[in-house]
Amino acid sequence: QVQLVESGGGLVQPGGSLRLSCAASVSINNINAMGWYRQAPGKQRDFVASITNFGVTNYVNSVKGRFTVSKDNAKNTVYLQMNTLKPEDTAVYYCNAVQYGIGGFSRWGQGTQVTVSS
């Protein structure tokens, strides 16, 4: 059973930076994709960024050039470096792990709050 634990959220001023971490309870080497999603109050959960087991990354347009997703297989951890933060980035950020095929799964972490405000 894959368990994911996010950390690194907090309160930051506009223009500031945060780095989120997602620690997995199992090896992430062969997990097909690890992703970050966010949910603002009263809104649906939306895709932010993802990284495949081959290291291919993908981003929603609104964060391209500001956010960077990466992973450390040795630490079973995925990161989301967020720079030039804006108030509209305020949300609960969730980590997701997806494995395709027979025996596949989708797992979510508990989320970490990011608040961008002066």
N, C-alpha and C positions, 0 to 999 in steps of 0.2 A: 504494500500500500504506500503510494507516494504521498508524502506530506511536504507542504511548502510553507515557509515562514518568511514573511516580508519584514523588513526593517529599514530605517533611515528616513522616514517621513518626519515632517515637522512644519514649523512656521518660518517662512522666509520672505524677505522683501522682494518686490518686483525687481527683476534684473539679477537676482541672486541664483545660487546653484544648490542642488541637493543630489546625493547619490543614494538610490534605493538598492537594496540587496534582497535577493530571494534565495534562501538556503533550502535545498532539497534533502530529503531523508535517504535518498538513494542516488546511485550514480546517474549523472545526467548525460553521460557520453553518448548513449544511444537513444535518448528521448528525441523524437522527431522534431519537436519545436517547443521552445519556451517563449512565453509572451508576457507582455505587460498590457493591462487594460485599466481604464479608470471610469469612475462613476461619480458624477457631480450630483448634488442634492436635487431630487425630483427628475433626474434624467436617467436614461438607460446606460448600461455599461458599454463602453466603446473601446475599440482596439487602439493601442498606442504604438507598440513596437513588438517585434519578434525576432528570434534568432533560431536557425535550424541547427541540427546536429552537424551539418557541414559548415556552419558559420555564416550562412547567408542571412542577411538582415533585411528587415522591412519596416517601414514607418508610415504612420498616418501623415498626410501632408502638413498638418498644422504644427508638427514638431520637428520636421526635417530641418537639419542644420543646427538644431538646439539640443536635441536628445541623442544619446548614443547607448545602444544596447550591446552588452558584451557578456561573456561567460568565462568562468574558470572551472574547467572540468575537474581539476585536482581537488578543488574545494566544493564541488557540486553546487555552485552558486552562480546565479545570473544577476547582472547589474543593470541599472538604468541611470546613467549620468544625465542629469537635467540641468541645462544652463540657460541663461537669459529667461528665467521663469517669468510668466505673466499671470495676472489674477485669474484669467480663464483656465489656467492649468490646475486650479484648485479642485481637488477631488480626492476620493479614496482610490488608491492605486492597488490593483490586484495582480498577482503573479499567476500564470497558468502554465500547465505542462500538458502536452498533447502527444499521445502515442497512437499511430494509425495501425490498421490491420487487425488481425485476429488477436484478441486479448488487449485491444487498444483501450485507452482511457483518456479522460480529461479531468484534471485536478486543479483546484483553486486554493490559494492561500487565504488568510483571513483579512488581508488588506492593511494598508498603512495610509494614514491621512497626510495629505500634502496641502498646506494652506499658503497661498501667495497673497500677501497683504502688507500695506504700509501702516 
